[in-house]
């Protein structure tokens, strides 16, 4: 709720429904997973409870969503007295996420236990999106392992080509034990500079597997994004 760019963002209404409710209901359509909202805010917690959803309180001090997710995992496992195998982290400002995207992100980890982290990506198709610092760009190697995430336009190009720019879509899957390892890794310089969770993984020498999604998704970072998302949610 204390977002510096958009205070109160998770509870801002999109088509008369709070954004966090859109995200939660979309995620819970995938009945292979249990869904929880991890929050440090009473307003969010109480709203999710009011719609018979699952919420868990986490610390107010987290800088990264992955750290918050790890804390929530341990609280949930303690409460439910069981361990989970895979954790799919969905940002609360991704109201266009759907159940198929959960499947796309998690399936590689189910098939191959040597993949510790997977992150969805999609194409960047406009100059405005390429230059938007809130749109996180990613470049990868020939095996679709991430090389770098940046808020700056990467890679350098003389003209916009839809075959080159990629954007991070914040549906990220972790093997359970690696998520807990993540919180023991020290914060890294590029993670802090870019303010991107996945840079901590890369800087410590681990891989982030990128999975392409053809579903269109726009994160809500500012109030200007609301109208764009509303149009797609109506359609």
N, C-alpha and C positions, 0 to 999 in steps of 0.2 A: 504493500500500500504506500510505501515511502519512496517510490520511484522518483528520481530527480527529474527525469524527462517528462514523466506523466504521472503525477501523484494520484493515488487511488485507482490506478489502471486496472487491476484485476476485477474490481467490482463495477467498472464502467459498463453501462448497458449498451449492448449491440442488438438491435431489433428487439428492444425491451427486455433482454435477458442479460444478466451480468456475464462478462467475458469468461470468467473462471468457470461458470456453469456450462457455457458452450463447450469449453475444453473438456471438462469432466464427463459430460454426457456423450461427447463424441468418442472419448477414450473407452468408456465402459461398454460401448457397442461390441468391442472385442471381448467376448466372454471367456477367452483363454487366460486372461490376466485379471488379477485383483487390482483395483485402482484406488489410489489414495491421493489426497491433496495435502502436500507438505507446506505448512505456512507458519509464520510467526505472528500473524495478525488475527485478533479475535473476530473481526468482521467477516473475514474469509472463512475461518473455521466454523463460525455459527451459521453462515449461509449454507455451506456444504452439508452441515448437519440437518438444516431445515429442509433440504431436498432429499433426505435419507441417504446421503452420500457418506463416504469415509474420509475423514480428515485427521491429520496428526500434527501436533505442535512441534516446531523446531526452533532452534536458537535464532535470535535477532541479528547475530553477529556475522552470519555467512556472507562472503563476497561472491561465492560461486554457487550456482544451482546444483552442481555435482556434489559439493560438500553437504548441502542441505538434504539432497536425496539420500546420501549415505547415512546421515543421522536418522532420517525418517525410516530407512530400511531397518536399522537396528531396533528402533522403537516398535515398529510393527512386528518384527520377528519375536521380540520379547513378549509383546501382548498376545500374539497368536500362537506362541510356542511352536514355531516351525521356521525352517529356513527356505528361502526362495532360491531359484537357480539363476534367473535372469531378471534384471531390473531395466525397464524402459523408462527413460526420463523424458517427459514432455513439458516444455515450458508453458507457463500459464498464460502467455500472450500469443498462443498459436491457436486461435479459435477455428481455423480451417482444417485442423488435423482430423484424420478419420481412422477408422479401425484397420483399413488396409495398410496404412502407413505404419501402424504398430507392427503388423505382420512383416512388412518389408524390412523394417529395422531389426527385428528380433530373430528372424529366420536364419540368417548366417551364423549366429551364435549357437543356435540349437543344432545346426548341422555340423559345425566345426568348433570344438571347444578351445582350439588354439587362437580363435578370434576373441579378443578380450573386450573390444569396443567397436561398435559400428555406428555410423552417423549418416543420416539421409542427406542427399544433396539434389539440387535441381539446376536447370539452366537459368542464366541471367539473360534476359531478352531486350532490356531497355538500357539506354545510357544513364537514365535517372537512377535505376536500381544499382548499376555498377558503381556509381559515384556516391551512393548513400552509405554513410558510415554505419548505419544501423543494420545494413545488409552485410553479413559476414561472408567474405569471399574465401574460396578454398582452391588450392591446386594439389594435384596428386601425381603419383608415379604410374608406371604402366600396369601395375597390379591393383590400381584403385585404392592404394594406401595414401592417406593424406600426407602432404609434404609441409604445408603451411596454411594457416588460417589468418586472414587479415581483414581489417575494416577498410583498408585502402584497396583501390582497384588493382587486382593481380590476375593473371600476369600482365605485364606491359604489352600494349597492342596499339598499332597505328590507327586501326578502325575497329568498331564493334563487330564481333563475330560470334554468333550464337553457339558456335562449336567450342569456343574457348572458355568464357567465363562460367564459373560454377558458384552457386551460393549454398551455404550451410542451411539445412532445414533442421530445426532443433527438436528432432526426435532421435534420441541417442540411447543405444542399448549397451548395457554392461553385463559381463559375467559377474555374478554376485561378489566373488572373492576379489576380483580386480577393482570393483567400486570401493571396497573397503581398503584396498591397497592405495587407491588414489588419494584418500584423505590422509595417508601417512607420508605421501610424497610432498616435499617442500614446494611451496609456490615458486614459480620460475620467472625470470625477467621478461620473457616474451609474453607469457600468460598475463602478467600485470600490464605490460605495455598495450597489448591488443584487447585486454579484458575478455579473453576467450578461454573457457575451461579446457578445451581440447589441447591447447598449447602446452599445458602441464604434462599431458600424456606424451606428446611428441618430444618435448625437451628432455624428458627422462628416458628416452630411447624406446618407447613402446609404440605400437602401430594403432592407427585409427582407420578401420576399414570403411570406405565410402560406398554407399548404396544409392543408386539413382532412383528417384521417385518421379513419376510423371504427373502426380497430383499437384495441383497448384496450391501454394500456401504462402500467405503473407503474415508475418508477425506484426503485431500492433506495438509500435514503439512510441508513437506520438498520436495526438488527437486527429491529426490529418490522415492517419491510416484507417480510422474508423469507417469513413464513408466507403473507402475502397473495399474493405472486408465485408461491410453490410451488403454491398451489391452482389458479391459472390455468394454469401450465405443465403440470400433471397433466391438466387438462381439455382 
